[in-house]
Amino acid sequence: MKSPVVKRSIVVAGHKTSVSLEEAFWNGMKEISGLRNMTLSELVGEIDSNRQQGNLSSAIRLFVLDYFRSRAYAPAAAPDSKPQAQA
């Protein structure tokens, strides 16, 4: 049976490293980097520089989870809502 974890090489801060993530996390990273108009390497570098502990793969998983969780819980304006007129 094929492992759901995919290992890829990526350049972070000028150094090549390998990161093992499930395909869903790689897809999430690609989506986030595209929305931020940055490369995957730039985004991973940002995550790497901000992590407090743990390995890079774990830091990436937590970042992607937090990103999509915050989007899911962000209050959205109702599409039919209109500003109320002042009397």
N, C-alpha and C positions, 0 to 999 in steps of 0.2 A: 504494500500500500504506500502511495506517495505521501510524503510529509506535507502538511499545509504550510509549513514555514519555508520561506524563500530567502536564500542568502544572496545579497548583492554587494558589490564593491561601490564605494562612494568616496568622493574626495571631500574631506572636512578640514577647513582651515589649512589647506595646502597639503594635507596628508591623506593618503589612501587608506581606507579602513573597510572592514566588512561588517554588514549589519544583517541580522536574521530577523525577519518579520513575516507574519502571515500576509497573504496577498491583499486582504481587505485593508490592512494598515498601509501597505505601499500605495494602494489606490487612494486612500484618504490623504496621504501625504502629497500625492500628485495633485489632488483637488485643491488642497489648502495652498500649496505653492503657486498653483495657477491663479487662484483668487487673489493672492498677495503679489502677483507679478514678480516672482522670484524663482530661482532654480531650486531643484530638490536639494542640491548640495548646500545652497545658502540657508534653506530652512533647517536642514539637519545641523548645520553649523550654529544657528541661533539656538536650537534646542540643546545642543551640546554645551554651549557656553552658559546656558541658564540652569542646567541641571545641578541639583544639590548633592545627589548621591545615586547609587545604582549604576547599572550599565546603560549604554547608549540605547540599546534596543528597548529596554524597559522605559526609559525616558521618552522615547518616541511614541510608544504605545500610550503612555499616560497623556502626552501632549495631544495626540489625535483624539483620544477619548474625551478629554476636557474640551477640546475645540468643538466637537460635534454635540456634546452634552450642553454646552453653553448656548449653542445655536438652537437646540431643541427647547430649552427653557426660556429663551429670550421672549419677552412679551411682544406680540405682533399686533399691529393695528388691524382692526377688523376691516375688511375690504369695503363694506358698505357704510362705515362710519363717516359722518360728515361733521365738520365743526358746528357747534351750536351758535346760533345768532344771539348777540347780546341785546338785551332790552333797553 
